[in-house]
């Protein structure tokens, strides 16, 4: 695998595949799927009534930067579940502390 990556790195350096060179041809062109999807939505080619909306998205918030671009998306959590998880972790930590004290005592 090391040899494969070395050959690939040499090819990238030699051919400058990461550099835009006007007029360079390629066997394959990567489609701009975001633009295609937006076009389909705007042209009404997508029937949104058949979209599965059974998933609970009430906890999803999208943060937007000052320039209006989406910066990140995070999923909200149920506060009660988080409280339970925190309590469980605190209990586990107490048990670990007790186990550590026992180990210290056994070593002395």
C-alpha positions as CSV (number, residue, x, y, z in Angstrom):
1,X,0.0,0.0,0.0
2,X,2.9,2.3,0.8
3,X,4.2,1.8,-2.8
4,X,0.8,2.5,-4.2
5,X,0.5,5.8,-2.4
6,X,4.1,6.7,-3.4
7,X,3.3,6.1,-7.1
8,X,0.0,8.1,-6.7
9,X,1.8,11.0,-5.0
10,X,4.4,11.1,-7.8
11,X,1.7,11.0,-10.5
12,X,-0.1,13.9,-8.8
13,X,3.1,15.9,-8.6
14,X,4.1,15.2,-12.2
15,X,0.6,15.7,-13.8
16,X,-0.5,18.5,-11.4
17,X,-4.0,16.9,-11.2
18,X,-4.9,19.2,-8.3
19,X,-4.2,22.3,-10.4
20,X,-6.7,23.9,-12.8
21,X,-5.3,24.1,-16.2
22,X,-7.5,25.8,-18.8
23,X,-8.2,23.5,-21.8
24,X,-7.2,20.3,-20.0
25,X,-9.5,17.4,-21.1
26,X,-10.7,14.6,-18.9
27,X,-12.4,11.3,-19.6
28,X,-15.0,12.0,-16.9
29,X,-16.7,15.1,-15.7
30,X,-18.1,15.3,-12.2
31,X,-21.7,16.6,-12.3
32,X,-22.6,19.5,-10.1
33,X,-25.4,17.6,-8.3
34,X,-26.3,20.6,-6.1
35,X,-27.1,22.7,-9.2
36,X,-29.0,19.9,-10.8
37,X,-31.1,19.4,-7.7
38,X,-31.8,23.1,-7.3
39,X,-32.8,23.2,-11.0
40,X,-35.2,20.3,-10.6
41,X,-36.8,21.9,-7.5
42,X,-37.2,25.3,-9.2
43,X,-38.6,23.7,-12.4
44,X,-41.1,21.6,-10.4
45,X,-39.6,18.3,-11.6
46,X,-39.6,17.0,-8.0
47,X,-42.9,16.0,-6.4
48,X,-42.3,17.0,-2.7
49,X,-45.6,15.4,-1.7
50,X,-44.1,12.0,-2.0
51,X,-41.1,12.8,0.2
52,X,-41.0,10.7,3.4
53,X,-41.5,13.1,6.2
54,X,-42.0,10.5,8.9
55,X,-38.6,11.2,10.4
56,X,-38.8,13.7,13.3
57,X,-36.8,16.7,12.3
58,X,-38.1,19.0,15.0
59,X,-34.7,18.9,16.8
60,X,-32.7,20.0,13.7
61,X,-31.4,23.5,13.5
62,X,-29.4,25.1,10.8
63,X,-26.9,27.8,11.7
64,X,-26.3,30.5,9.1
65,X,-23.3,32.7,8.9
66,X,-23.5,36.5,8.6
67,X,-23.2,36.1,4.8
68,X,-26.3,33.9,4.7
69,X,-24.4,30.7,3.9
70,X,-25.2,27.6,6.0
71,X,-22.3,27.0,8.4
72,X,-23.3,23.8,10.2
73,X,-26.3,21.7,11.0
74,X,-26.8,20.0,14.3
75,X,-29.4,17.7,15.8
76,X,-31.1,18.8,19.0
77,X,-31.4,16.2,21.7
78,X,-34.2,15.4,24.2
79,X,-33.2,17.2,27.4
80,X,-34.6,14.4,29.7
81,X,-32.5,11.8,27.9
82,X,-29.4,14.0,28.2
83,X,-30.1,14.4,32.0
84,X,-30.4,10.7,32.4
85,X,-27.2,10.0,30.4
86,X,-25.3,12.6,32.5
87,X,-26.5,11.1,35.8
88,X,-25.5,7.6,34.5
89,X,-22.1,8.9,33.6
90,X,-21.7,10.6,37.0
91,X,-22.6,7.3,38.7
92,X,-20.1,5.4,36.6
93,X,-17.4,7.9,37.5
94,X,-18.1,7.5,41.2
95,X,-17.8,3.7,40.8
96,X,-14.5,4.2,39.0
97,X,-13.2,6.5,41.7
98,X,-14.1,3.9,44.3
99,X,-12.4,1.1,42.3
100,X,-9.3,3.3,42.0
101,X,-9.2,3.8,45.8
102,X,-9.5,0.1,46.4
103,X,-6.7,-0.6,44.0
104,X,-4.5,2.0,45.7
105,X,-5.3,0.4,49.1
106,X,-4.4,-3.0,47.7
107,X,-1.0,-1.8,46.4
108,X,0.0,-0.3,49.8
